[in-house]
Amino acid sequence: EEEPRSHHDWETQWKGNTTQFSSEAWKQRLPQSIIIGVRKGGTRALLEMLSLHPQVAVANSEMHFFNLDENYNKGLSWYSQQMPISHSGQVTIEKTPGYFSSLKAPERIHAMDSSVKLLLIVRDPVERLVSDYTQILHNRKAQHKPYQSLEQILLKNGRELNTRYKAMQRSLYALHLARWLEFFPRTQIHVVDGGGLIREPLSEMSQVERFLGLEPYLGPDNFYFNQTKGFYCLQARGHQHCLDQSKGRPHPAIDELLLEQLCTYFSEHNENFFAMVGRTFNWC
Ligand SMILES: Nc1ncnc2c1ncn2[C@@H]1O[C@H](COP(=O)(O)OS(=O)(=O)O)[C@@H](OP(=O)(O)O)[C@H]1O
């Protein structure tokens, strides 16, 4: 029986030792896996943690290829030219959180590659909504635009919830997932627990490695908790790295009654989502 390979051996085999792969094997490839969302679910953390793996090549910027006509019309050759250079032993991955709620993305991704592996990271829909609102608020303030509190936005007509708010809609996971399941079997979509990725990243990442068919590479040494950041940060090959300031923003305090109302509103949708994915989450 062979000894398990150390991290160092994997590094030299996959990322260090380029002579093992002829130069023509290094090229840009269409992604074999896509992180489709959800927005504010932890998609950047998931991508950055995956990028530590020697068998993974990630596209660092969001492509917005399958959700925006202006990009989709540029064609698959344009799309593949946006991808990182990889060798044949690597999985190319891109993330665009907007795909999950896009009406056209499921069919378009299926047309590119019906066997693509989809990663969906979800989070408590109320927390996701508040995180989404916090980002919108941040952008409006930066652009010196007027802004409203979440209470003002969601309780426009007295106590009736304004369910048409975009960020509300994006938390209705079951409705969006149903559209993906028209094109992809359930087994081709791996659901990552965004709350779990915050609390215990290694356990979520090991499941992702298995889903993608990667060698088990990530270990406890790749993650350390940073008190100042309040989140886990990444380390590999002697480098340490936290996600940037736009990740892990403090959220404004939200009225307790509104939070309860939101929990009640989402509970039925959450139950539908749990039934679809065959597992439950501990959400509000
Ligand atoms: N390790 C680590 N470090 C920092 N942040 C982390 C991490 N893991 C998960 N998260 C959570 O990721 C949330 C942002 O999600 P996304 O990257 O999907 O946002 S985006 O849709 O791409 O804008 C972000 O949401 P906010 O806390 O609201 O900023 C974080 O809670």
Ligand as a Chemical Component Dictionary entry (heavy atoms), coordinates in Angstrom:
data_LIG
# 
_chem_comp.id                   LIG 
_chem_comp.type                 NON-POLYMER 
_chem_comp.pdbx_formal_charge   0 
_chem_comp.three_letter_code    LIG 
# 
loop_
_chem_comp_atom.comp_id 
_chem_comp_atom.atom_id 
_chem_comp_atom.alt_atom_id 
_chem_comp_atom.type_symbol 
_chem_comp_atom.charge 
_chem_comp_atom.model_Cartn_x 
_chem_comp_atom.model_Cartn_y 
_chem_comp_atom.model_Cartn_z 
_chem_comp_atom.pdbx_ordinal 
LIG N1  N1  N 0 -14.187 33.030 5.062  1  
LIG C1  C1  C 0 -15.030 34.027 4.769  2  
LIG N2  N2  N 0 -14.618 35.322 4.800  3  
LIG C2  C2  C 0 -15.477 36.319 4.527  4  
LIG N3  N3  N 0 -16.784 36.141 4.186  5  
LIG C3  C3  C 0 -17.234 34.874 4.145  6  
LIG C4  C4  C 0 -16.393 33.777 4.415  7  
LIG N4  N4  N 0 -17.119 32.640 4.295  8  
LIG C5  C5  C 0 -18.340 33.004 3.964  9  
LIG N5  N5  N 0 -18.441 34.350 3.866  10 
LIG C6  C6  C 0 -19.681 35.056 3.559  11 
LIG O1  O1  O 0 -19.706 35.353 2.179  12 
LIG C7  C7  C 0 -20.674 36.386 2.031  13 
LIG C8  C8  C 0 -20.552 37.019 0.671  14 
LIG O2  O2  O 0 -21.093 36.102 -0.257 15 
LIG P1  P1  P 0 -20.711 36.112 -1.800 16 
LIG O3  O3  O 0 -19.233 36.063 -1.960 17 
LIG O4  O4  O 0 -21.497 35.024 -2.425 18 
LIG O5  O5  O 0 -21.233 37.531 -2.249 19 
LIG S1  S1  S 0 -21.479 38.012 -3.746 20 
LIG O6  O6  O 0 -22.791 37.538 -4.148 21 
LIG O7  O7  O 0 -20.402 37.502 -4.589 22 
LIG O8  O8  O 0 -21.452 39.477 -3.659 23 
LIG C9  C9  C 0 -20.387 37.315 3.184  24 
LIG O9  O9  O 0 -21.580 37.987 3.497  25 
LIG P2  P2  P 0 -21.614 39.278 4.479  26 
LIG O10 O10 O 0 -21.224 38.747 5.839  27 
LIG O11 O11 O 0 -23.005 39.769 4.450  28 
LIG O12 O12 O 0 -20.635 40.276 3.940  29 
LIG C10 C10 C 0 -19.870 36.384 4.276  30 
LIG O13 O13 O 0 -20.799 36.177 5.312  31 
# 
loop_
_chem_comp_bond.comp_id 
_chem_comp_bond.atom_id_1 
_chem_comp_bond.atom_id_2 
_chem_comp_bond.value_order 
_chem_comp_bond.pdbx_ordinal 
LIG N1  C1  SING 1  
LIG C1  N2  SING 2  
LIG C1  C4  DOUB 3  
LIG N2  C2  DOUB 4  
LIG C2  N3  SING 5  
LIG N3  C3  DOUB 6  
LIG C3  C4  SING 7  
LIG C3  N5  SING 8  
LIG C4  N4  SING 9  
LIG N4  C5  DOUB 10 
LIG C5  N5  SING 11 
LIG N5  C6  SING 12 
LIG C6  O1  SING 13 
LIG C6  C10 SING 14 
LIG O1  C7  SING 15 
LIG C7  C8  SING 16 
LIG C7  C9  SING 17 
LIG C8  O2  SING 18 
LIG O2  P1  SING 19 
LIG P1  O3  DOUB 20 
LIG P1  O4  SING 21 
LIG P1  O5  SING 22 
LIG O5  S1  SING 23 
LIG S1  O6  DOUB 24 
LIG S1  O7  DOUB 25 
LIG S1  O8  SING 26 
LIG C9  O9  SING 27 
LIG C9  C10 SING 28 
LIG O9  P2  SING 29 
LIG P2  O10 DOUB 30 
LIG P2  O11 SING 31 
LIG P2  O12 SING 32 
LIG C10 O13 SING 33 
# 
